[in-house]
């Protein structure tokens, strides 16, 4: 675990941390021709991630509260949660970790 990432996770807002983790997922998947789109809903404030590769598409919604809870739990808890949820939908996450 990176000590710096641990400090970073405690110092930034849930929005910024979610954006950072989504960027990490995108970088890990880019070599496998998957694209990640992530953001925050204007309507309810929830976060979302859409992963698309070819004809495959995966979508995940996450409340701001759940994201903040995972952020405070451990530096990589949010990333691990997102991989797990996307894997449940059929994304071969083991290829990217």
DRENTORDO-44913 format. One record per residue (C-alpha): residue number from 0; residue in three letters; chain; x, y, z. Coordinates in nm, 2 decimals, always signed. Layout:
% residues N
NUM | ALA | A | X | Y | Z
...
//
This chain:
% residues 97
0 | UNK | A | +0.00 | +0.00 | +0.00
1 | UNK | A | +0.12 | +0.34 | -0.08
2 | UNK | A | +0.15 | +0.56 | +0.23
3 | UNK | A | +0.10 | +0.87 | +0.01
4 | UNK | A | -0.22 | +0.73 | -0.13
5 | UNK | A | -0.34 | +0.67 | +0.23
6 | UNK | A | -0.28 | +1.03 | +0.32
7 | UNK | A | -0.44 | +1.15 | +0.00
8 | UNK | A | -0.75 | +0.94 | +0.06
9 | UNK | A | -0.80 | +1.12 | +0.40
10 | UNK | A | -0.72 | +1.47 | +0.26
11 | UNK | A | -0.96 | +1.50 | -0.03
12 | UNK | A | -1.34 | +1.52 | -0.08
13 | UNK | A | -1.54 | +1.21 | -0.17
14 | UNK | A | -1.59 | +1.36 | -0.52
15 | UNK | A | -1.22 | +1.41 | -0.58
16 | UNK | A | -1.13 | +1.07 | -0.45
17 | UNK | A | -1.40 | +0.90 | -0.66
18 | UNK | A | -1.26 | +1.08 | -0.96
19 | UNK | A | -0.91 | +0.97 | -0.88
20 | UNK | A | -1.01 | +0.60 | -0.84
21 | UNK | A | -1.21 | +0.61 | -1.16
22 | UNK | A | -0.90 | +0.74 | -1.33
23 | UNK | A | -0.70 | +0.46 | -1.19
24 | UNK | A | -0.95 | +0.21 | -1.33
25 | UNK | A | -0.95 | +0.38 | -1.67
26 | UNK | A | -0.56 | +0.36 | -1.69
27 | UNK | A | -0.56 | -0.01 | -1.59
28 | UNK | A | -0.83 | -0.09 | -1.86
29 | UNK | A | -0.70 | +0.13 | -2.14
30 | UNK | A | -0.45 | -0.14 | -2.27
31 | UNK | A | -0.74 | -0.38 | -2.30
32 | UNK | A | -0.96 | -0.15 | -2.52
33 | UNK | A | -1.20 | -0.06 | -2.24
34 | UNK | A | -1.31 | +0.30 | -2.17
35 | UNK | A | -1.43 | +0.43 | -1.84
36 | UNK | A | -1.67 | +0.72 | -1.81
37 | UNK | A | -1.74 | +0.83 | -1.45
38 | UNK | A | -1.91 | +1.12 | -1.29
39 | UNK | A | -2.17 | +1.24 | -1.05
40 | UNK | A | -2.54 | +1.27 | -1.12
41 | UNK | A | -2.69 | +1.62 | -1.12
42 | UNK | A | -3.02 | +1.49 | -1.00
43 | UNK | A | -2.93 | +1.29 | -0.69
44 | UNK | A | -2.56 | +1.34 | -0.63
45 | UNK | A | -2.48 | +0.97 | -0.67
46 | UNK | A | -2.16 | +0.86 | -0.85
47 | UNK | A | -2.17 | +0.64 | -1.16
48 | UNK | A | -1.92 | +0.45 | -1.37
49 | UNK | A | -1.98 | +0.32 | -1.72
50 | UNK | A | -1.73 | +0.08 | -1.86
51 | UNK | A | -1.75 | +0.00 | -2.23
52 | UNK | A | -1.54 | -0.23 | -2.45
53 | UNK | A | -1.66 | -0.33 | -2.79
54 | UNK | A | -2.02 | -0.45 | -2.75
55 | UNK | A | -1.98 | -0.50 | -2.37
56 | UNK | A | -2.11 | -0.23 | -2.14
57 | UNK | A | -2.12 | -0.23 | -1.76
58 | UNK | A | -2.28 | +0.04 | -1.54
59 | UNK | A | -2.25 | +0.09 | -1.17
60 | UNK | A | -2.42 | +0.35 | -0.94
61 | UNK | A | -2.28 | +0.44 | -0.60
62 | UNK | A | -2.42 | +0.67 | -0.34
63 | UNK | A | -2.20 | +0.95 | -0.22
64 | UNK | A | -2.23 | +0.82 | +0.13
65 | UNK | A | -2.12 | +0.47 | +0.04
66 | UNK | A | -1.82 | +0.61 | -0.15
67 | UNK | A | -1.72 | +0.82 | +0.15
68 | UNK | A | -1.76 | +0.52 | +0.38
69 | UNK | A | -1.53 | +0.31 | +0.16
70 | UNK | A | -1.28 | +0.61 | +0.13
71 | UNK | A | -1.26 | +0.63 | +0.51
72 | UNK | A | -1.24 | +0.25 | +0.56
73 | UNK | A | -0.91 | +0.20 | +0.37
74 | UNK | A | -0.73 | +0.37 | +0.08
75 | UNK | A | -0.80 | +0.09 | -0.17
76 | UNK | A | -1.14 | -0.01 | -0.04
77 | UNK | A | -1.33 | +0.19 | -0.30
78 | UNK | A | -1.12 | +0.05 | -0.59
79 | UNK | A | -1.17 | -0.30 | -0.46
80 | UNK | A | -1.54 | -0.25 | -0.42
81 | UNK | A | -1.58 | -0.11 | -0.78
82 | UNK | A | -1.38 | -0.41 | -0.93
83 | UNK | A | -1.59 | -0.65 | -0.73
84 | UNK | A | -1.92 | -0.49 | -0.84
85 | UNK | A | -1.81 | -0.47 | -1.21
86 | UNK | A | -1.70 | -0.83 | -1.19
87 | UNK | A | -2.04 | -0.94 | -1.07
88 | UNK | A | -2.18 | -0.79 | -1.39
89 | UNK | A | -1.94 | -1.00 | -1.60
90 | UNK | A | -1.64 | -0.77 | -1.65
91 | UNK | A | -1.33 | -0.99 | -1.64
92 | UNK | A | -1.17 | -0.77 | -1.37
93 | UNK | A | -0.90 | -1.03 | -1.30
94 | UNK | A | -0.73 | -0.92 | -1.63
95 | UNK | A | -0.68 | -0.56 | -1.50
96 | UNK | A | -0.57 | -0.59 | -1.14
//
